Amino acid sequence: MSNFLSYFETNWSAMTASDWVGTILTVIIFILMFGMYFWALRPKNKEKLESHRDMALRDDDINSEKNDG
């Protein structure tokens, strides 16, 4: 079992600047995604999000009206 756990060990002092940037970006993106999922799935925001459900279809209708007239 210790051989399996040694696979997940990290040598923090050997990390390069690129490693740190990648690690920090990954953590930031994870936190932002978690926050966005929390916000989008709250029942309080359901009506606000449902009002934009067919936004892509309405955008096509607006563009076709501009080209026709």
HTML snippet that shows the backbone in 3Dmol.js (N, CA, C, O; Angstrom):
<script src="https://3Dmol.org/build/3Dmol-min.js"></script>
<div id="view" style="width:600px;height:400px;position:relative"></div>
<script>
const pdb = `
ATOM      1  N   MET A   1       0.820  -1.195   0.000  1.00  0.00           N
ATOM      2  CA  MET A   1       0.000   0.000   0.000  1.00  0.00           C
ATOM      3  C   MET A   1       0.861   1.256   0.000  1.00  0.00           C
ATOM      4  O   MET A   1       0.478   2.261  -0.600  1.00  0.00           O
ATOM      5  N   SER A   2       2.007   1.221   0.655  1.00  0.00           N
ATOM      6  CA  SER A   2       2.858   2.416   0.704  1.00  0.00           C
ATOM      7  C   SER A   2       3.411   2.743  -0.683  1.00  0.00           C
ATOM      8  O   SER A   2       3.658   3.912  -0.980  1.00  0.00           O
ATOM      9  N   ASN A   3       3.608   1.735  -1.536  1.00  0.00           N
ATOM     10  CA  ASN A   3       4.065   1.984  -2.893  1.00  0.00           C
ATOM     11  C   ASN A   3       3.000   2.750  -3.678  1.00  0.00           C
ATOM     12  O   ASN A   3       3.320   3.632  -4.474  1.00  0.00           O
ATOM     13  N   PHE A   4       1.748   2.410  -3.451  1.00  0.00           N
ATOM     14  CA  PHE A   4       0.642   3.104  -4.114  1.00  0.00           C
ATOM     15  C   PHE A   4       0.566   4.560  -3.650  1.00  0.00           C
ATOM     16  O   PHE A   4       0.378   5.457  -4.472  1.00  0.00           O
ATOM     17  N   LEU A   5       0.707   4.803  -2.365  1.00  0.00           N
ATOM     18  CA  LEU A   5       0.645   6.168  -1.833  1.00  0.00           C
ATOM     19  C   LEU A   5       1.845   6.998  -2.250  1.00  0.00           C
ATOM     20  O   LEU A   5       1.733   8.217  -2.376  1.00  0.00           O
ATOM     21  N   SER A   6       2.977   6.374  -2.466  1.00  0.00           N
ATOM     22  CA  SER A   6       4.154   7.128  -2.896  1.00  0.00           C
ATOM     23  C   SER A   6       3.976   7.689  -4.305  1.00  0.00           C
ATOM     24  O   SER A   6       4.670   8.634  -4.682  1.00  0.00           O
ATOM     25  N   TYR A   7       3.068   7.128  -5.079  1.00  0.00           N
ATOM     26  CA  TYR A   7       2.775   7.642  -6.417  1.00  0.00           C
ATOM     27  C   TYR A   7       2.176   9.045  -6.348  1.00  0.00           C
ATOM     28  O   TYR A   7       2.364   9.844  -7.265  1.00  0.00           O
ATOM     29  N   PHE A   8       1.457   9.350  -5.270  1.00  0.00           N
ATOM     30  CA  PHE A   8       0.776  10.632  -5.127  1.00  0.00           C
ATOM     31  C   PHE A   8       1.584  11.659  -4.343  1.00  0.00           C
ATOM     32  O   PHE A   8       1.082  12.755  -4.097  1.00  0.00           O
ATOM     33  N   GLU A   9       2.792  11.356  -3.947  1.00  0.00           N
ATOM     34  CA  GLU A   9       3.628  12.310  -3.230  1.00  0.00           C
ATOM     35  C   GLU A   9       4.126  13.388  -4.180  1.00  0.00           C
ATOM     36  O   GLU A   9       4.355  13.134  -5.363  1.00  0.00           O
ATOM     37  N   THR A  10       4.291  14.594  -3.648  1.00  0.00           N
ATOM     38  CA  THR A  10       4.744  15.719  -4.458  1.00  0.00           C
ATOM     39  C   THR A  10       5.987  16.317  -3.835  1.00  0.00           C
ATOM     40  O   THR A  10       6.026  16.572  -2.631  1.00  0.00           O
ATOM     41  N   ASN A  11       7.000  16.541  -4.651  1.00  0.00           N
ATOM     42  CA  ASN A  11       8.214  17.216  -4.208  1.00  0.00           C
ATOM     43  C   ASN A  11       8.026  18.710  -4.494  1.00  0.00           C
ATOM     44  O   ASN A  11       8.347  19.193  -5.579  1.00  0.00           O
ATOM     45  N   TRP A  12       7.495  19.434  -3.491  1.00  0.00           N
ATOM     46  CA  TRP A  12       7.154  20.834  -3.688  1.00  0.00           C
ATOM     47  C   TRP A  12       8.375  21.688  -4.017  1.00  0.00           C
ATOM     48  O   TRP A  12       8.254  22.663  -4.758  1.00  0.00           O
ATOM     49  N   SER A  13       9.523  21.353  -3.493  1.00  0.00           N
ATOM     50  CA  SER A  13      10.713  22.171  -3.737  1.00  0.00           C
ATOM     51  C   SER A  13      11.262  21.982  -5.149  1.00  0.00           C
ATOM     52  O   SER A  13      12.027  22.825  -5.618  1.00  0.00           O
ATOM     53  N   ALA A  14      10.897  20.911  -5.833  1.00  0.00           N
ATOM     54  CA  ALA A  14      11.395  20.661  -7.185  1.00  0.00           C
ATOM     55  C   ALA A  14      10.471  21.222  -8.264  1.00  0.00           C
ATOM     56  O   ALA A  14      10.759  21.084  -9.453  1.00  0.00           O
ATOM     57  N   MET A  15       9.364  21.852  -7.862  1.00  0.00           N
ATOM     58  CA  MET A  15       8.419  22.381  -8.848  1.00  0.00           C
ATOM     59  C   MET A  15       8.985  23.634  -9.512  1.00  0.00           C
ATOM     60  O   MET A  15       9.552  24.500  -8.846  1.00  0.00           O
ATOM     61  N   THR A  16       8.828  23.717 -10.812  1.00  0.00           N
ATOM     62  CA  THR A  16       9.285  24.878 -11.574  1.00  0.00           C
ATOM     63  C   THR A  16       8.199  25.940 -11.568  1.00  0.00           C
ATOM     64  O   THR A  16       7.105  25.723 -11.047  1.00  0.00           O
ATOM     65  N   ALA A  17       8.510  27.091 -12.151  1.00  0.00           N
ATOM     66  CA  ALA A  17       7.519  28.172 -12.229  1.00  0.00           C
ATOM     67  C   ALA A  17       6.306  27.734 -13.040  1.00  0.00           C
ATOM     68  O   ALA A  17       5.176  28.080 -12.696  1.00  0.00           O
ATOM     69  N   SER A  18       6.523  26.988 -14.097  1.00  0.00           N
ATOM     70  CA  SER A  18       5.401  26.494 -14.906  1.00  0.00           C
ATOM     71  C   SER A  18       4.522  25.544 -14.101  1.00  0.00           C
ATOM     72  O   SER A  18       3.298  25.572 -14.226  1.00  0.00           O
ATOM     73  N   ASP A  19       5.138  24.710 -13.283  1.00  0.00           N
ATOM     74  CA  ASP A  19       4.366  23.811 -12.423  1.00  0.00           C
ATOM     75  C   ASP A  19       3.488  24.592 -11.459  1.00  0.00           C
ATOM     76  O   ASP A  19       2.322  24.256 -11.256  1.00  0.00           O
ATOM     77  N   TRP A  20       4.063  25.649 -10.858  1.00  0.00           N
ATOM     78  CA  TRP A  20       3.303  26.453  -9.905  1.00  0.00           C
ATOM     79  C   TRP A  20       2.155  27.183 -10.589  1.00  0.00           C
ATOM     80  O   TRP A  20       1.046  27.241 -10.058  1.00  0.00           O
ATOM     81  N   VAL A  21       2.422  27.740 -11.768  1.00  0.00           N
ATOM     82  CA  VAL A  21       1.364  28.443 -12.502  1.00  0.00           C
ATOM     83  C   VAL A  21       0.238  27.471 -12.842  1.00  0.00           C
ATOM     84  O   VAL A  21      -0.936  27.800 -12.669  1.00  0.00           O
ATOM     85  N   GLY A  22       0.577  26.302 -13.312  1.00  0.00           N
ATOM     86  CA  GLY A  22      -0.433  25.304 -13.644  1.00  0.00           C
ATOM     87  C   GLY A  22      -1.222  24.856 -12.430  1.00  0.00           C
ATOM     88  O   GLY A  22      -2.439  24.685 -12.506  1.00  0.00           O
ATOM     89  N   THR A  23      -0.540  24.665 -11.312  1.00  0.00           N
ATOM     90  CA  THR A  23      -1.217  24.249 -10.084  1.00  0.00           C
ATOM     91  C   THR A  23      -2.163  25.333  -9.597  1.00  0.00           C
ATOM     92  O   THR A  23      -3.303  25.048  -9.231  1.00  0.00           O
ATOM     93  N   ILE A  24      -1.695  26.576  -9.591  1.00  0.00           N
ATOM     94  CA  ILE A  24      -2.526  27.684  -9.116  1.00  0.00           C
ATOM     95  C   ILE A  24      -3.719  27.900 -10.044  1.00  0.00           C
ATOM     96  O   ILE A  24      -4.833  28.113  -9.566  1.00  0.00           O
ATOM     97  N   LEU A  25      -3.512  27.850 -11.350  1.00  0.00           N
ATOM     98  CA  LEU A  25      -4.624  28.004 -12.290  1.00  0.00           C
ATOM     99  C   LEU A  25      -5.648  26.890 -12.135  1.00  0.00           C
ATOM    100  O   LEU A  25      -6.852  27.136 -12.205  1.00  0.00           O
ATOM    101  N   THR A  26      -5.178  25.673 -11.926  1.00  0.00           N
ATOM    102  CA  THR A  26      -6.090  24.551 -11.738  1.00  0.00           C
ATOM    103  C   THR A  26      -6.947  24.741 -10.495  1.00  0.00           C
ATOM    104  O   THR A  26      -8.150  24.480 -10.525  1.00  0.00           O
ATOM    105  N   VAL A  27      -6.345  25.188  -9.415  1.00  0.00           N
ATOM    106  CA  VAL A  27      -7.095  25.408  -8.175  1.00  0.00           C
ATOM    107  C   VAL A  27      -8.088  26.555  -8.346  1.00  0.00           C
ATOM    108  O   VAL A  27      -9.228  26.454  -7.892  1.00  0.00           O
ATOM    109  N   ILE A  28      -7.673  27.638  -8.991  1.00  0.00           N
ATOM    110  CA  ILE A  28      -8.564  28.780  -9.210  1.00  0.00           C
ATOM    111  C   ILE A  28      -9.740  28.384 -10.090  1.00  0.00           C
ATOM    112  O   ILE A  28     -10.882  28.726  -9.780  1.00  0.00           O
ATOM    113  N   ILE A  29      -9.484  27.673 -11.179  1.00  0.00           N
ATOM    114  CA  ILE A  29     -10.561  27.249 -12.070  1.00  0.00           C
ATOM    115  C   ILE A  29     -11.514  26.297 -11.353  1.00  0.00           C
ATOM    116  O   ILE A  29     -12.726  26.373 -11.554  1.00  0.00           O
ATOM    117  N   PHE A  30     -10.981  25.401 -10.520  1.00  0.00           N
ATOM    118  CA  PHE A  30     -11.834  24.501  -9.753  1.00  0.00           C
ATOM    119  C   PHE A  30     -12.756  25.287  -8.828  1.00  0.00           C
ATOM    120  O   PHE A  30     -13.948  24.991  -8.744  1.00  0.00           O
ATOM    121  N   ILE A  31     -12.217  26.278  -8.138  1.00  0.00           N
ATOM    122  CA  ILE A  31     -13.023  27.081  -7.228  1.00  0.00           C
ATOM    123  C   ILE A  31     -14.090  27.869  -7.990  1.00  0.00           C
ATOM    124  O   ILE A  31     -15.239  27.941  -7.552  1.00  0.00           O
ATOM    125  N   LEU A  32     -13.716  28.460  -9.126  1.00  0.00           N
ATOM    126  CA  LEU A  32     -14.684  29.198  -9.935  1.00  0.00           C
ATOM    127  C   LEU A  32     -15.787  28.292 -10.481  1.00  0.00           C
ATOM    128  O   LEU A  32     -16.957  28.677 -10.488  1.00  0.00           O
ATOM    129  N   MET A  33     -15.425  27.100 -10.933  1.00  0.00           N
ATOM    130  CA  MET A  33     -16.430  26.154 -11.436  1.00  0.00           C
ATOM    131  C   MET A  33     -17.367  25.718 -10.312  1.00  0.00           C
ATOM    132  O   MET A  33     -18.578  25.639 -10.516  1.00  0.00           O
ATOM    133  N   PHE A  34     -16.826  25.438  -9.145  1.00  0.00           N
ATOM    134  CA  PHE A  34     -17.652  25.059  -8.009  1.00  0.00           C
ATOM    135  C   PHE A  34     -18.620  26.185  -7.659  1.00  0.00           C
ATOM    136  O   PHE A  34     -19.800  25.939  -7.410  1.00  0.00           O
ATOM    137  N   GLY A  35     -18.125  27.412  -7.640  1.00  0.00           N
ATOM    138  CA  GLY A  35     -18.985  28.557  -7.365  1.00  0.00           C
ATOM    139  C   GLY A  35     -20.062  28.737  -8.410  1.00  0.00           C
ATOM    140  O   GLY A  35     -21.203  29.055  -8.074  1.00  0.00           O
ATOM    141  N   MET A  36     -19.718  28.539  -9.678  1.00  0.00           N
ATOM    142  CA  MET A  36     -20.704  28.684 -10.745  1.00  0.00           C
ATOM    143  C   MET A  36     -21.775  27.603 -10.663  1.00  0.00           C
ATOM    144  O   MET A  36     -22.957  27.889 -10.856  1.00  0.00           O
ATOM    145  N   TYR A  37     -21.378  26.370 -10.380  1.00  0.00           N
ATOM    146  CA  TYR A  37     -22.365  25.300 -10.211  1.00  0.00           C
ATOM    147  C   TYR A  37     -23.268  25.594  -9.018  1.00  0.00           C
ATOM    148  O   TYR A  37     -24.481  25.400  -9.099  1.00  0.00           O
ATOM    149  N   PHE A  38     -22.698  26.056  -7.925  1.00  0.00           N
ATOM    150  CA  PHE A  38     -23.487  26.388  -6.744  1.00  0.00           C
ATOM    151  C   PHE A  38     -24.489  27.481  -7.071  1.00  0.00           C
ATOM    152  O   PHE A  38     -25.650  27.396  -6.672  1.00  0.00           O
ATOM    153  N   TRP A  39     -24.054  28.513  -7.797  1.00  0.00           N
ATOM    154  CA  TRP A  39     -24.933  29.618  -8.155  1.00  0.00           C
ATOM    155  C   TRP A  39     -26.027  29.166  -9.117  1.00  0.00           C
ATOM    156  O   TRP A  39     -27.192  29.521  -8.938  1.00  0.00           O
ATOM    157  N   ALA A  40     -25.668  28.392 -10.128  1.00  0.00           N
ATOM    158  CA  ALA A  40     -26.626  27.991 -11.159  1.00  0.00           C
ATOM    159  C   ALA A  40     -27.654  26.994 -10.641  1.00  0.00           C
ATOM    160  O   ALA A  40     -28.784  26.974 -11.130  1.00  0.00           O
ATOM    161  N   LEU A  41     -27.300  26.184  -9.684  1.00  0.00           N
ATOM    162  CA  LEU A  41     -28.209  25.157  -9.203  1.00  0.00           C
ATOM    163  C   LEU A  41     -29.026  25.590  -7.982  1.00  0.00           C
ATOM    164  O   LEU A  41     -29.793  24.789  -7.447  1.00  0.00           O
ATOM    165  N   ARG A  42     -28.881  26.819  -7.539  1.00  0.00           N
ATOM    166  CA  ARG A  42     -29.687  27.303  -6.419  1.00  0.00           C
ATOM    167  C   ARG A  42     -31.118  27.521  -6.886  1.00  0.00           C
ATOM    168  O   ARG A  42     -31.330  28.104  -7.949  1.00  0.00           O
ATOM    169  N   PRO A  43     -32.090  27.075  -6.133  1.00  0.00           N
ATOM    170  CA  PRO A  43     -33.491  27.276  -6.517  1.00  0.00           C
ATOM    171  C   PRO A  43     -33.861  28.754  -6.640  1.00  0.00           C
ATOM    172  O   PRO A  43     -34.766  29.101  -7.400  1.00  0.00           O
ATOM    173  N   LYS A  44     -33.179  29.619  -5.908  1.00  0.00           N
ATOM    174  CA  LYS A  44     -33.454  31.051  -5.955  1.00  0.00           C
ATOM    175  C   LYS A  44     -33.205  31.630  -7.363  1.00  0.00           C
ATOM    176  O   LYS A  44     -33.877  32.580  -7.766  1.00  0.00           O
ATOM    177  N   ASN A  45     -32.255  31.066  -8.099  1.00  0.00           N
ATOM    178  CA  ASN A  45     -31.892  31.583  -9.415  1.00  0.00           C
ATOM    179  C   ASN A  45     -32.612  30.879 -10.559  1.00  0.00           C
ATOM    180  O   ASN A  45     -32.317  31.141 -11.725  1.00  0.00           O
ATOM    181  N   LYS A  46     -33.540  30.002 -10.247  1.00  0.00           N
ATOM    182  CA  LYS A  46     -34.195  29.208 -11.293  1.00  0.00           C
ATOM    183  C   LYS A  46     -34.956  30.090 -12.288  1.00  0.00           C
ATOM    184  O   LYS A  46     -34.811  29.917 -13.498  1.00  0.00           O
ATOM    185  N   GLU A  47     -35.749  31.016 -11.800  1.00  0.00           N
ATOM    186  CA  GLU A  47     -36.540  31.871 -12.693  1.00  0.00           C
ATOM    187  C   GLU A  47     -35.639  32.720 -13.591  1.00  0.00           C
ATOM    188  O   GLU A  47     -35.923  32.892 -14.776  1.00  0.00           O
ATOM    189  N   LYS A  48     -34.574  33.240 -13.033  1.00  0.00           N
ATOM    190  CA  LYS A  48     -33.648  34.081 -13.809  1.00  0.00           C
ATOM    191  C   LYS A  48     -33.003  33.289 -14.942  1.00  0.00           C
ATOM    192  O   LYS A  48     -32.879  33.785 -16.062  1.00  0.00           O
ATOM    193  N   LEU A  49     -32.594  32.055 -14.645  1.00  0.00           N
ATOM    194  CA  LEU A  49     -31.964  31.233 -15.670  1.00  0.00           C
ATOM    195  C   LEU A  49     -32.982  30.702 -16.672  1.00  0.00           C
ATOM    196  O   LEU A  49     -32.673  30.595 -17.859  1.00  0.00           O
ATOM    197  N   GLU A  50     -34.182  30.371 -16.222  1.00  0.00           N
ATOM    198  CA  GLU A  50     -35.213  29.861 -17.118  1.00  0.00           C
ATOM    199  C   GLU A  50     -35.645  30.923 -18.125  1.00  0.00           C
ATOM    200  O   GLU A  50     -36.062  30.581 -19.232  1.00  0.00           O
ATOM    201  N   SER A  51     -35.556  32.185 -17.772  1.00  0.00           N
ATOM    202  CA  SER A  51     -35.956  33.240 -18.702  1.00  0.00           C
ATOM    203  C   SER A  51     -34.998  33.331 -19.893  1.00  0.00           C
ATOM    204  O   SER A  51     -35.353  33.890 -20.930  1.00  0.00           O
ATOM    205  N   HIS A  52     -33.800  32.791 -19.753  1.00  0.00           N
ATOM    206  CA  HIS A  52     -32.815  32.815 -20.839  1.00  0.00           C
ATOM    207  C   HIS A  52     -32.678  31.461 -21.531  1.00  0.00           C
ATOM    208  O   HIS A  52     -31.726  31.235 -22.277  1.00  0.00           O
ATOM    209  N   ARG A  53     -33.622  30.570 -21.283  1.00  0.00           N
ATOM    210  CA  ARG A  53     -33.512  29.201 -21.792  1.00  0.00           C
ATOM    211  C   ARG A  53     -33.479  29.152 -23.320  1.00  0.00           C
ATOM    212  O   ARG A  53     -32.733  28.354 -23.889  1.00  0.00           O
ATOM    213  N   ASP A  54     -34.259  29.976 -23.986  1.00  0.00           N
ATOM    214  CA  ASP A  54     -34.314  29.938 -25.448  1.00  0.00           C
ATOM    215  C   ASP A  54     -33.608  31.143 -26.076  1.00  0.00           C
ATOM    216  O   ASP A  54     -34.001  31.603 -27.147  1.00  0.00           O
ATOM    217  N   MET A  55     -32.586  31.646 -25.422  1.00  0.00           N
ATOM    218  CA  MET A  55     -31.877  32.829 -25.891  1.00  0.00           C
ATOM    219  C   MET A  55     -31.257  32.624 -27.272  1.00  0.00           C
ATOM    220  O   MET A  55     -31.284  33.536 -28.098  1.00  0.00           O
ATOM    221  N   ALA A  56     -30.708  31.463 -27.530  1.00  0.00           N
ATOM    222  CA  ALA A  56     -30.087  31.213 -28.836  1.00  0.00           C
ATOM    223  C   ALA A  56     -31.123  31.259 -29.952  1.00  0.00           C
ATOM    224  O   ALA A  56     -30.828  31.742 -31.045  1.00  0.00           O
ATOM    225  N   LEU A  57     -32.301  30.776 -29.703  1.00  0.00           N
ATOM    226  CA  LEU A  57     -33.357  30.801 -30.712  1.00  0.00           C
ATOM    227  C   LEU A  57     -33.867  32.214 -30.937  1.00  0.00           C
ATOM    228  O   LEU A  57     -34.145  32.596 -32.074  1.00  0.00           O
ATOM    229  N   ARG A  58     -33.994  32.992 -29.878  1.00  0.00           N
ATOM    230  CA  ARG A  58     -34.438  34.379 -30.023  1.00  0.00           C
ATOM    231  C   ARG A  58     -33.405  35.210 -30.769  1.00  0.00           C
ATOM    232  O   ARG A  58     -33.780  36.112 -31.518  1.00  0.00           O
ATOM    233  N   ASP A  59     -32.126  34.938 -30.589  1.00  0.00           N
ATOM    234  CA  ASP A  59     -31.076  35.678 -31.278  1.00  0.00           C
ATOM    235  C   ASP A  59     -31.166  35.458 -32.777  1.00  0.00           C
ATOM    236  O   ASP A  59     -30.968  36.399 -33.546  1.00  0.00           O
ATOM    237  N   ASP A  60     -31.459  34.241 -33.211  1.00  0.00           N
ATOM    238  CA  ASP A  60     -31.614  33.967 -34.637  1.00  0.00           C
ATOM    239  C   ASP A  60     -32.811  34.716 -35.212  1.00  0.00           C
ATOM    240  O   ASP A  60     -32.748  35.202 -36.341  1.00  0.00           O
ATOM    241  N   ASP A  61     -33.895  34.815 -34.456  1.00  0.00           N
ATOM    242  CA  ASP A  61     -35.072  35.544 -34.926  1.00  0.00           C
ATOM    243  C   ASP A  61     -34.772  37.025 -35.089  1.00  0.00           C
ATOM    244  O   ASP A  61     -35.228  37.641 -36.052  1.00  0.00           O
ATOM    245  N   ILE A  62     -34.024  37.601 -34.176  1.00  0.00           N
ATOM    246  CA  ILE A  62     -33.687  39.024 -34.257  1.00  0.00           C
ATOM    247  C   ILE A  62     -32.805  39.294 -35.473  1.00  0.00           C
ATOM    248  O   ILE A  62     -33.023  40.266 -36.196  1.00  0.00           O
ATOM    249  N   ASN A  63     -31.810  38.438 -35.700  1.00  0.00           N
ATOM    250  CA  ASN A  63     -30.929  38.630 -36.852  1.00  0.00           C
ATOM    251  C   ASN A  63     -31.673  38.466 -38.164  1.00  0.00           C
ATOM    252  O   ASN A  63     -31.376  39.189 -39.115  1.00  0.00           O
ATOM    253  N   SER A  64     -32.620  37.555 -38.258  1.00  0.00           N
ATOM    254  CA  SER A  64     -33.343  37.364 -39.516  1.00  0.00           C
ATOM    255  C   SER A  64     -34.281  38.536 -39.785  1.00  0.00           C
ATOM    256  O   SER A  64     -34.506  38.881 -40.945  1.00  0.00           O
ATOM    257  N   GLU A  65     -34.837  39.162 -38.733  1.00  0.00           N
ATOM    258  CA  GLU A  65     -35.682  40.325 -38.922  1.00  0.00           C
ATOM    259  C   GLU A  65     -34.886  41.509 -39.433  1.00  0.00           C
ATOM    260  O   GLU A  65     -35.398  42.288 -40.237  1.00  0.00           O
ATOM    261  N   LYS A  66     -33.657  41.665 -38.993  1.00  0.00           N
ATOM    262  CA  LYS A  66     -32.813  42.775 -39.458  1.00  0.00           C
ATOM    263  C   LYS A  66     -32.459  42.603 -40.929  1.00  0.00           C
ATOM    264  O   LYS A  66     -32.407  43.582 -41.672  1.00  0.00           O
ATOM    265  N   ASN A  67     -32.217  41.373 -41.353  1.00  0.00           N
ATOM    266  CA  ASN A  67     -31.845  41.119 -42.743  1.00  0.00           C
ATOM    267  C   ASN A  67     -33.042  41.229 -43.680  1.00  0.00           C
ATOM    268  O   ASN A  67     -32.872  41.580 -44.847  1.00  0.00           O
ATOM    269  N   ASP A  68     -34.241  40.938 -43.200  1.00  0.00           N
ATOM    270  CA  ASP A  68     -35.427  40.994 -44.043  1.00  0.00           C
ATOM    271  C   ASP A  68     -35.926  42.414 -44.257  1.00  0.00           C
ATOM    272  O   ASP A  68     -36.438  42.726 -45.332  1.00  0.00           O
ATOM    273  N   GLY A  69     -35.793  43.260 -43.286  1.00  0.00           N
ATOM    274  CA  GLY A  69     -36.419  44.577 -43.362  1.00  0.00           C
ATOM    275  C   GLY A  69     -35.469  45.624 -43.625  1.00  0.00           C
ATOM    276  O   GLY A  69     -35.847  46.792 -43.716  1.00  0.00           O
TER     277      GLY A  69
END
`;
const viewer = $3Dmol.createViewer("view");
viewer.addModel(pdb, "pdb");
viewer.setStyle({}, {cartoon: {color: "spectrum"}});
viewer.zoomTo();
viewer.render();
</script>
